[in-house]
């Protein structure tokens, strides 16, 4: 059998902090790299001064190409989709006419579509049935990746495609692990944002580290139950894209979702925190979608339900802890405990 070869030309679609960090990684890995930029002013700044306001203080190398032409970007051998989960469907409608059959579409967003409850992998597969869907996820803050600090992620897709993507993005500081469990990686990356908000709420309420540790453990139990119902593999959820990402996002003040939860726990309303101009916390829209998906699967997820209600304002802050702590007593391994 022929050994897998890396993709020679990669395009990253989306020039936010995460997309730009991935573009820097692809350049460091020796790939011919093109960054698609939606905003004309951001594109001008990249081309003229090698600066991106979404990733301040980082000078972009001259070898990183940039364009505002989506059709041109779609000619690359592999496409990394670094656009937010809630706009992914609309973006795919624009991208689909330019795609070539079989092109790997590597989803780099984390979330569940609020309107439908679909995983990001399901959104892309429905919009581009002739493409090859893959997903990249794991414990990875964009600034650390851009600075070349050690990072490990999971890339899931068809075995041969995941292997080629793994080779294409691997550097001494960026280590991708290959998987074929697209559902598990997509679910883990989405759910951890909701649970990070919950852990932030515990911090904001001043409930202590015991409470946060208990909540983190029970959150992972919820995630595992839903993953089993959806066909995800336990080892995926125990790995980088599940537990690894959950621990990072639910314990770091650098996490937008954790910080959102802290402010929520301190009494700021979800509506105020979610107004335009605030940093995007992906878990806000994912919480009701995660709860919806769990109900469809017949899986009890009380923490996700409480977060969805708390963010929407239907559950007062003071009652959220009471609701969770007053659930029926049961054994730790019981479903819905």
Secondary structure, 3 states (H helix, E strand, C coil): CCCCCCCCEEEEECCCHHHHHHHHHHHHCCCEEEEECCCHHHHHHHHHHCCCHHHCCCCCCCCCEEECCHHHHCCCCEEEECCCHHHHHHHHHHHHCCCCCCCEEEECCCCECCCCCCEHHHHHHHHCCCCEEEEEECCCCHHHHHCCCCEEEEEECCHHHHHHHHHHHCCCCEEEEEECCHHHHHHHHHHHHHHHHHHHHHHHHCCCHHHHHHHHHHHHHHHHHHHHHHCCCHHHHCCHHHHHHHHHHCCCCCCHHHHHHHHHHCCCCHHHHCCCCCCCCCHHHHHHHHHHHHHHHCCCCHHHHHHHHHHHCCCCHHHHHHHHHCCCCCCCCCCCC
